[in-house]
Amino acid sequence: MKKLLVISVILITASYTAFAQKDADAQKILSTLSKKYRSYDLIKADFTFTLEDQQAGVKETQTGTLVSRPKANKFKVSIYSQDDKATITQEIISDGKSQWTYIKKDKEAELSDVDHSEDNLNPAQLFTIYEHGYKYIYTGDEKVDGKVCQIVDLTPEDAKKPFFKVRLTIDKAKKQIYSALIFDKNGNRYTYVIRTFTPNPKVPETIFTFDKKDHPGVEVVDLR
């Protein structure tokens, strides 16, 4: 079954293990982010994901919602239709042990075990991926959408990876990530913009499991 593009990019950016400390200003900014995000039990964020292929003249945008319980590696990502922002077209859900990848048009959900290896992080760690495997440098402040933001460039320590830079734009007043821009070696750019961020929202624990009763007619393919 076709993978979720937005999730695939999240996982690509999150698959590193060595910690690098290169720039004191950047380290201070990122340490403050980590402390803040790790203080939350639950996180909810609405985001926009844009893929730009400049050579092909392609620009595609998707919207989505992430709900996660980072300390338990539980998460749910919902991707919405480009034509109807209220219609969910794709989901990826994890209860920390099992993971479901659901694409509505295929009427199918793949069930697999969660990969707990050190090289595999998941969307539950989206807001702290910079902690592992990057060199980083603070490049200054910029005004973005009326906000004063701190810009930190991350470079993966492994030169074999398919991208060469991640640019974090951090809301200076709120001390939280506003956007992440990923530059890959093929000239593509992937941009995440966090539209809303809600710490410790009230959600039922059942949100982190795939319920067949809520998805009538969907086949669950067990790959475990």
The 8 nearest C-alpha neighbors of each residue, nearest first, counted from 0:
[[1, 2, 109, 105, 107, 102, 108, 100],
 [2, 0, 3, 102, 4, 105, 100, 101],
 [3, 1, 4, 0, 7, 6, 100, 5],
 [2, 4, 6, 5, 7, 1, 89, 100],
 [5, 3, 7, 6, 2, 8, 1, 9],
 [4, 6, 8, 7, 3, 9, 48, 61],
 [7, 5, 9, 3, 8, 4, 10, 122],
 [6, 8, 4, 10, 9, 5, 3, 11],
 [7, 9, 11, 10, 6, 5, 12, 4],
 [10, 8, 6, 12, 7, 11, 13, 5],
 [9, 11, 13, 7, 8, 12, 121, 6],
 [12, 10, 8, 13, 9, 14, 7, 161],
 [11, 13, 9, 10, 14, 8, 128, 15],
 [12, 14, 10, 128, 11, 120, 15, 9],
 [15, 13, 118, 119, 11, 120, 12, 10],
 [14, 16, 132, 118, 131, 13, 17, 119],
 [15, 17, 131, 132, 118, 117, 18, 14],
 [18, 16, 132, 131, 15, 19, 133, 156],
 [19, 17, 131, 132, 130, 133, 16, 20],
 [20, 18, 134, 133, 132, 21, 17, 131],
 [19, 21, 22, 134, 26, 18, 135, 23],
 [22, 20, 134, 135, 19, 23, 136, 26],
 [21, 23, 136, 25, 24, 26, 135, 20],
 [22, 24, 26, 25, 27, 21, 20, 136],
 [25, 23, 27, 26, 22, 137, 28, 136],
 [26, 24, 137, 28, 22, 136, 27, 23],
 [25, 27, 23, 29, 24, 28, 30, 22],
 [26, 28, 30, 24, 25, 29, 23, 31],
 [27, 29, 25, 31, 26, 30, 24, 32],
 [30, 28, 32, 26, 31, 27, 25, 33],
 [31, 29, 33, 27, 32, 28, 26, 34],
 [30, 32, 34, 28, 29, 33, 27, 35],
 [33, 31, 29, 35, 30, 34, 36, 175],
 [34, 32, 30, 36, 35, 31, 37, 127],
 [35, 33, 31, 37, 32, 36, 30, 38],
 [34, 36, 32, 38, 33, 37, 31, 39],
 [37, 35, 33, 38, 34, 39, 32, 126],
 [36, 38, 34, 39, 35, 33, 40, 69],
 [37, 39, 35, 36, 34, 40, 33, 41],
 [40, 38, 37, 41, 36, 199, 198, 42],
 [39, 41, 68, 199, 38, 42, 69, 70],
 [42, 40, 199, 68, 39, 67, 198, 200],
 [41, 43, 198, 67, 66, 199, 197, 68],
 [44, 42, 66, 197, 65, 196, 198, 67],
 [45, 43, 196, 65, 195, 64, 197, 46],
 [46, 44, 64, 195, 194, 63, 193, 65],
 [47, 45, 193, 194, 63, 192, 62, 64],
 [46, 48, 62, 192, 191, 61, 63, 49],
 [47, 49, 191, 61, 60, 190, 62, 46],
 [50, 48, 60, 190, 59, 189, 61, 51],
 [49, 51, 189, 59, 58, 188, 60, 52],
 [52, 50, 58, 188, 187, 57, 53, 189],
 [53, 51, 187, 57, 55, 54, 56, 58],
 [52, 54, 56, 55, 51, 57, 187, 186],
 [55, 53, 56, 52, 186, 57, 187, 51],
 [56, 54, 57, 53, 52, 51, 58, 187],
 [55, 57, 53, 54, 52, 58, 51, 59],
 [58, 56, 52, 55, 51, 53, 59, 50],
 [57, 59, 51, 50, 52, 56, 60, 49],
 [60, 58, 50, 49, 57, 51, 61, 48],
 [59, 61, 49, 48, 50, 58, 62, 47],
 [62, 60, 48, 47, 81, 49, 63, 59],
 [63, 61, 47, 79, 46, 78, 48, 60],
 [62, 64, 78, 77, 46, 79, 45, 47],
 [63, 65, 45, 77, 76, 44, 46, 66],
 [64, 66, 76, 44, 43, 75, 67, 45],
 [67, 65, 43, 75, 74, 42, 76, 44],
 [68, 66, 74, 123, 42, 73, 69, 41],
 [67, 69, 41, 73, 71, 70, 40, 72],
 [70, 68, 123, 72, 71, 67, 124, 73],
 [69, 71, 72, 68, 40, 73, 37, 123],
 [70, 72, 73, 69, 68, 95, 94, 123],
 [73, 71, 69, 95, 70, 123, 68, 74],
 [74, 72, 94, 95, 68, 93, 71, 67],
 [75, 73, 67, 93, 66, 123, 92, 207],
 [74, 76, 92, 66, 91, 65, 207, 67],
 [75, 77, 65, 91, 90, 64, 92, 66],
 [76, 78, 90, 64, 63, 89, 87, 75],
 [79, 77, 63, 89, 87, 88, 62, 90],
 [80, 78, 87, 88, 84, 86, 62, 63],
 [79, 81, 83, 82, 84, 86, 88, 87],
 [80, 82, 83, 84, 61, 79, 62, 60],
 [81, 83, 80, 84, 86, 79, 85, 61],
 [84, 82, 80, 85, 86, 81, 79, 87],
 [83, 85, 79, 80, 86, 81, 82, 62],
 [86, 84, 83, 87, 79, 80, 82, 81],
 [87, 85, 79, 80, 83, 84, 88, 78],
 [86, 88, 79, 78, 89, 80, 77, 85],
 [89, 87, 103, 79, 80, 78, 102, 86],
 [90, 88, 102, 78, 101, 87, 77, 103],
 [91, 89, 77, 101, 76, 100, 78, 92],
 [90, 92, 100, 76, 99, 75, 101, 77],
 [93, 91, 75, 99, 98, 74, 207, 208],
 [92, 94, 98, 73, 74, 95, 207, 97],
 [93, 95, 73, 207, 96, 97, 208, 98],
 [94, 96, 73, 72, 93, 97, 71, 113],
 [97, 95, 113, 94, 112, 98, 93, 114],
 [98, 96, 112, 113, 93, 111, 94, 95],
 [97, 99, 93, 111, 92, 110, 113, 112],
 [98, 100, 110, 92, 109, 91, 108, 101],
 [101, 99, 91, 109, 108, 90, 92, 98],
 [100, 102, 108, 90, 89, 107, 91, 99],
 [103, 101, 89, 105, 104, 88, 107, 106],
 [102, 104, 106, 88, 105, 89, 101, 107],
 [103, 105, 106, 102, 88, 107, 89, 101],
 [104, 106, 107, 103, 102, 0, 101, 217],
 [107, 105, 217, 103, 104, 218, 102, 216],
 [106, 108, 218, 217, 105, 219, 101, 102],
 [109, 107, 101, 219, 100, 220, 99, 218],
 [108, 110, 220, 100, 99, 219, 221, 101],
 [111, 109, 99, 221, 98, 222, 220, 108],
 [112, 110, 223, 222, 98, 97, 113, 221],
 [113, 111, 97, 223, 98, 96, 114, 110],
 [112, 114, 97, 96, 98, 115, 111, 95],
 [113, 115, 116, 112, 119, 120, 96, 117],
 [114, 116, 113, 117, 119, 120, 118, 96],
 [117, 115, 118, 119, 114, 120, 113, 14],
 [116, 118, 119, 115, 16, 120, 15, 14],
 [119, 117, 14, 116, 15, 16, 120, 13],
 [120, 118, 14, 117, 116, 114, 121, 115],
 [119, 121, 13, 14, 10, 118, 124, 122],
 [120, 122, 123, 124, 10, 119, 125, 13],
 [123, 121, 125, 124, 9, 74, 120, 10],
 [122, 124, 69, 67, 121, 125, 72, 74],
 [125, 123, 122, 127, 126, 121, 128, 69],
 [126, 124, 122, 128, 127, 123, 121, 9],
 [125, 127, 124, 128, 36, 176, 123, 33],
 [126, 128, 124, 129, 125, 130, 33, 36],
 [129, 127, 130, 13, 125, 124, 126, 131],
 [128, 130, 127, 131, 133, 132, 153, 29],
 [131, 129, 128, 127, 18, 132, 133, 29],
 [132, 130, 18, 16, 17, 129, 15, 133],
 [133, 131, 17, 15, 18, 16, 156, 155],
 [134, 132, 155, 154, 156, 19, 153, 131],
 [133, 135, 154, 19, 153, 21, 155, 20],
 [136, 134, 153, 152, 21, 133, 154, 22],
 [135, 137, 22, 25, 152, 151, 138, 153],
 [136, 138, 151, 25, 139, 150, 24, 152],
 [139, 137, 150, 151, 136, 152, 140, 149],
 [140, 138, 150, 137, 149, 141, 151, 148],
 [141, 139, 149, 148, 150, 147, 142, 138],
 [142, 140, 148, 147, 143, 149, 139, 150],
 [141, 143, 147, 146, 148, 145, 144, 140],
 [144, 142, 146, 145, 141, 147, 148, 168],
 [145, 143, 146, 142, 147, 148, 141, 177],
 [144, 146, 143, 142, 147, 148, 141, 170],
 [147, 145, 143, 142, 144, 148, 170, 171],
 [146, 148, 142, 141, 171, 170, 143, 140],
 [149, 147, 170, 171, 169, 141, 140, 142],
 [148, 150, 140, 169, 168, 171, 139, 141],
 [149, 151, 168, 138, 139, 167, 137, 140],
 [152, 150, 137, 167, 136, 166, 138, 25],
 [153, 151, 166, 136, 135, 165, 167, 137],
 [152, 154, 135, 165, 164, 134, 133, 166],
 [153, 155, 164, 134, 133, 163, 135, 156],
 [156, 154, 133, 157, 132, 134, 163, 153],
 [155, 157, 133, 132, 158, 154, 134, 17],
 [156, 158, 155, 159, 160, 132, 15, 133],
 [159, 157, 160, 156, 155, 163, 161, 162],
 [160, 158, 157, 161, 162, 156, 163, 155],
 [159, 161, 158, 162, 157, 163, 155, 11],
 [162, 160, 183, 184, 159, 163, 185, 158],
 [183, 163, 161, 184, 160, 182, 164, 181],
 [162, 164, 183, 154, 182, 184, 155, 161],
 [165, 163, 154, 182, 153, 162, 181, 166],
 [164, 166, 181, 153, 180, 152, 182, 167],
 [167, 165, 152, 180, 179, 151, 153, 164],
 [166, 168, 179, 151, 150, 178, 169, 152],
 [167, 169, 150, 178, 177, 149, 148, 176],
 [170, 168, 176, 149, 148, 177, 175, 171],
 [169, 171, 148, 174, 175, 173, 172, 177],
 [170, 172, 148, 174, 173, 169, 147, 149],
 [173, 171, 174, 170, 147, 148, 146, 175],
 [172, 174, 170, 175, 171, 169, 176, 177],
 [175, 173, 171, 170, 172, 32, 169, 176],
 [174, 176, 170, 173, 169, 32, 177, 171],
 [175, 177, 169, 178, 168, 170, 167, 174],
 [178, 176, 169, 193, 168, 170, 192, 175],
 [177, 179, 192, 168, 191, 176, 193, 167],
 [178, 180, 167, 191, 166, 190, 168, 181],
 [179, 181, 190, 166, 165, 189, 191, 167],
 [182, 180, 165, 189, 188, 164, 190, 183],
 [183, 181, 188, 164, 162, 163, 187, 165],
 [162, 184, 182, 187, 185, 186, 161, 163],
 [183, 185, 162, 186, 161, 163, 182, 187],
 [186, 184, 183, 187, 161, 162, 182, 52],
 [185, 187, 184, 183, 188, 52, 182, 53],
 [188, 186, 52, 183, 185, 51, 182, 53],
 [187, 189, 182, 51, 181, 50, 183, 190],
 [190, 188, 50, 181, 49, 180, 51, 187],
 [189, 191, 180, 49, 48, 179, 181, 192],
 [190, 192, 48, 179, 178, 47, 180, 193],
 [193, 191, 178, 47, 46, 177, 194, 190],
 [194, 192, 46, 177, 195, 178, 45, 191],
 [193, 195, 46, 45, 192, 196, 47, 44],
 [196, 194, 45, 44, 193, 197, 46, 43],
 [195, 197, 44, 43, 198, 45, 194, 193],
 [196, 198, 43, 42, 200, 44, 199, 195],
 [199, 197, 42, 200, 41, 39, 43, 196],
 [198, 200, 41, 42, 40, 39, 197, 201],
 [201, 199, 198, 202, 197, 41, 43, 42],
 [200, 202, 199, 203, 41, 198, 204, 43],
 [201, 203, 200, 204, 206, 205, 199, 66],
 [204, 202, 205, 206, 201, 207, 200, 208],
 [203, 205, 206, 207, 202, 208, 94, 201],
 [206, 204, 207, 203, 208, 209, 210, 202],
 [205, 207, 204, 208, 203, 75, 202, 209],
 [206, 208, 94, 205, 93, 92, 74, 75],
 [209, 207, 205, 206, 94, 210, 92, 93],
 [208, 210, 211, 99, 92, 207, 206, 205],
 [209, 211, 212, 213, 208, 214, 205, 206],
 [212, 210, 214, 213, 215, 209, 217, 219],
 [213, 211, 210, 214, 215, 209, 216, 217],
 [212, 214, 211, 210, 215, 209, 217, 216],
 [213, 215, 211, 212, 217, 216, 210, 209],
 [216, 214, 217, 212, 213, 211, 218, 106],
 [215, 217, 214, 218, 106, 211, 107, 212],
 [218, 216, 106, 107, 215, 214, 219, 108],
 [217, 219, 107, 108, 220, 106, 216, 109],
 [220, 218, 108, 107, 109, 221, 217, 110],
 [219, 221, 109, 110, 108, 222, 218, 107],
 [222, 220, 110, 223, 109, 219, 111, 108],
 [223, 221, 111, 110, 220, 109, 112, 219],
 [222, 111, 221, 112, 110, 97, 220, 109]]
